[in-house]
Amino acid sequence: MPDHQYLTYEEFGRRFFEVAVSEERVGDAIASIAGDEFTIGPIAQGPGKLAKVTAKVNVQTPQVTRHVGDSITFSIRIPLEIDMVVDLRIDKPRFVVFGEISLRAEAMAAEPLLLILDVHKPRAADIAIHVTSKTLRAEVVRIVGGVDAEIKRFIAAHVAGEIDSPESVKAKVIDVAQQLDETWTGV
């Protein structure tokens, strides 16, 4: 046999994990979970729930940072662009919102030979948004109506639902044995 640098099974397993769960692969998995866009609302807001808030959320490319220690974890930032309208019946102020979802994930191993990306569900505190409006009335409506907090809460709930969806569960689990069986040629 050619001259190889041999590894222990434990060293091989660790190295396999470090190669298999790269920032790029995790970013692709997160992008498939997050999707491209979603709509929130209309949500009744403000005193008497008279205002109706609708938001179209465009999901941008996730930015992933890997942390290698005893376990392999990831800090994930998903930038958002949000077009928001508050329907006051007499006026419909528009807002431009830029935001970001912060997620955490961990690469895990499971029986029989599974590689799992455990993505933690975000809380409203994991959502950051910056809202701009063109009129003073719009700013007052936004502040009095608590629109920012509601948008954060709804985005967190939407992302948590996506993380639990059947498609996402499938995207977060790789059956390594099955993949080997499908690619092994025996040559």
N, C-alpha and C positions, 0 to 999 in steps of 0.2 A: 504494500500500500504506500501511497505517497506520504511524504513527511507532513503530518498534521499536528497542530497544537491541540492536544486533547483537553477536554473539560470534564469535571465531575457532572453528574446528572443535575445536581443542585445549581452549579454554575451555568449549565446549559439552560435550565429552566428560568433562572433570573435574567440571563441575557436575552432569551426568547421574549420574555415579557417586555423588557426594555425596548426591543425592536418592534414588537407587535403593537404596542400601545404608544405610538409616536404622536406628537402634537398634531400632525397632519391627519392621521387616521381618526383621532378623537374629534378633531374639528369637523371632519366629514360626517361622522356619526351624529354630532350635535346639530350640524346644519340640517341633516335629514329629519331629526326630531323637531327642530324649531320651525321648519318650513320657511316660506318666503314672505307671507303676509297673512294677517288675520284682521277681523273687524270686531270692535268692542261696541256694544250698545245697540240701540239707544238705552242709556242709563238715566233714570230720573234722579235729579240732583237739586240741591239748594233748598231754601225755605219753601215748604209746601210741595217739594218735589216737582216744581213747575218747569224747570229747565230739563232738557233732554240732551245728554252728551253722547256723541257718536265719534268713534276714532278708527281710522284705518292705520294699522301698524305694519310698516315694512321692516322685515327682519334682514339685517345685514350679515356679512360673513363673520362667523365666530372667531375670536382671537383666543388661542389656547396657550397656556404656559404649563409645562410639565415640571413636577417636583419629584425627584427621585431620592428616596430615603429607604426606610424599612419597607414602606409601601410606596406605590407610584400613584401620586395624586395630581389633580389638574385644577388650575384656576381658569375659569372660562368667562370671557366677557362677550356678550352679544349686543352689538350696537343696534339701536332702533331709530327709525324715523317715523314720526306719527303726525298725521294730518287730522286735527280734531275740530269738530264743530259743536257749539253749544246752541241748541234751538230754544230761544226764549219766547217763541211765538210771535213777538213783534220785531225781533232781530235775531240774526244767526251769526254771531262772531266766530271767526276762524282763528285757530291757534296752530303754530308750528311747534312741534315738540321733538326734542332730541333726547334719547334715553339710552340706557344700558342695563342689561340684565347680568348680574354676577352669579355664576353657578360654581359649584364645587363637584368634583367627581373623583372616584377612586377605581383603579384597575384591580380586579379581584379574580381569584381562581376558584373553581368549584368542580365537584364531581359530575360526570365521570372525567371529562377533560374540557371544561368550559372556561372561556375567558369572558369576564363580565365587566362592563363599564357601569358602575353604580353612580348614577347622577342624582345628586341631592336636590330635592324640590326647593324652589326659591320661595322666600317670604317677601312680603311687600317691602321690607327693609333692604332686600337685595336688588331692588329696582331703583335706579336713579333717573330722574327726568329733569329737563330744563325746558320750561314753557315760555314762549314769547307770543305776544299778541300785538295788534296794531292800534287798539283803542283802549282808553281808560275804562270804558264800560265793560269791555271784555275782561280786563284785569280784575275789576271788582267782582264780576260774576265768578271768575275762576277762584278767587280767594274766599269769598263768602260761601260759595257752593262746595268748597272742599274738593274741587275737581282733581287736583294733583294726587291726593291720597286715594281717591276712587280709581283713578287710572292705574296707579301702582298696584292696588289690590286686584283689579281685574286682570292685569298682565300676569301677575304672580299666579293667579288661579288658572289662567289659560295655559301657561307654561307647565304648571304642575299636572294639569289634565293631559297635556301632550306627552309628558314623561311617562305617564301611566297607560297611554294608548297601546293597543296590541302591536301596531307597527313599530312603535318606539321600543317596546319590550324586546321585540325581535331584533331591532338594530343594535341593542345593547348587549346581546349575547352571541358569542361566536363559539360554535361547537368545533373545537380544533380537531378532534378525532374524525368527524365527518368531513372536514375540509381536507385532511390528509388522505382519507379514503378516496375522495373525489379527484385528487391530483396525483396520487401515487401511481407511477407507471411500471414500477418494478424493473426499470432498465438501469 
